[in-house]
Amino acid sequence: MRYTDIAIIGGGLSGSTAAAMLGRAGISAVLIDPHERYPADFRVEKLSGHVQVERFLKTGIGESVLRRATFAGENWIARFGRLLDKAPSRQFNILYDSLVNAVRDEIPTAVERICAKAITVETSPERQRVTLSNDETVSARLVVLANGLNVGLRHQLGIARNIISACHSISIGFDVAPAGRNSFDFPALTYFSERPSDRIPYITLFPVGSRMRANLFVYRGFDDPWLRELRRAPAETLNAALPRLKRITGTFDISSELKIRPVDLYVNDASGLPGVALVGDAFATSCPAAGTGCDKVFTDVERLCNVYIPQWLASDGMDADKIAAFYADPVKRACDEWAAAKAFAFRSVSLGTSPYWTAQRWARFIAWSVQGLARPLGGVLNIEPNFLGHSSSSSSSSSSSSSSISSSSLSSSA
């Protein structure tokens, strides 16, 4: 039996960030995950926008981790084969496994790391008991459940999953390479769909080291024949859907296999359960097309580790009322509600054909065009494109882009 204050189950972005924060605060914790090093996984591939980066910095480990990313200080915005703006950005590009492993490197040695799978969790208002696949048992005051989309433990604990929107969106990741030349003209690019009927909100291209990475987002069922065609003939299918994209990118080749991930939007209800706090996707998913997932992760973990765990450990017990205070935290709730609203609003503005949504779509593109025209003259409006959702192409102010963290990361980026 191992004894600790906090047992963190799951070593992805949520769990590893929590372990690093608690270890730096001198709080007794163990991190339980079956992988010594986090394996390749298609999830987050960039952190971007002033707000998202600032949320990461609040964890205390952001600056060190972001130095390992590839910084892009400008993002081109385009549609219909026309460049709308060359917008300053605060964009840090890094593959998910590299991001998680960089976070893990920030975990102090005082935090025990157990390479095993949690099999069962037994809860009580006092201490929790976690049985592992290596026959060890961990006794903890609090279990932080950060095991992402895995459902086994949640089923065992009787946590109900409420599906808000099945297969809300699909994310597709792949590498692209310029054909017949050494590099692309743009540092990073967000290109919007030319027709709502294509069910593609946008494709974004961004550098990761020496590679140019593409993330394509679609609103389709996972059994849609279009996805089969994309797997069979990716370049041809993409060119047919976005025929004027090459006016901006030039001819390019798809130089890697496609990674495809559908996302259900759901919220897990753990109310009334003592001794267990859910964070990240273990609590609720977000839409990758709206780009709010990291905001939710960093908000969950920062509030839990900076505010609630120190308070809870200062008194006896770990009853359900204590845990309920975390779920009711106004900062967390505001972030959760904002992410959910953005997921549906972004889908509507991407697909809607009513006069209202058509007007919303055109208003934003006109605003970007005006800003792009004004930028060389110094009359930048710094319009915040809330419609975009994923902040990688947001018109961050120049001061945000030139902050100390951006400058240091730019100089040491991969």
Beta strands, then each sheet from edge to edge (+ up, - down):
strand 1: 2-9
strand 2: 29-33
strand 3: 46-48
strand 4: 70-79
strand 5: 82-93
strand 6: 112-115
strand 7: 118-122
strand 8: 128-132
strand 9: 137-145
strand 10: 160-178
strand 11: 189-192
strand 12: 202-208
strand 13: 211-218
strand 14: 252-254
strand 15: 259-269
strand 16: 276-278
sheet 1: 6+ 2+ 1+ 9+ 8- 7+
sheet 2: 6+ 2+ 1+ 9+ 16+
sheet 3: 3+ 5- 4+ 11+ 12- 13+ 10- 14+
sheet 4: 3+ 5- 4+ 11+ 12- 13+ 10- 15+
end
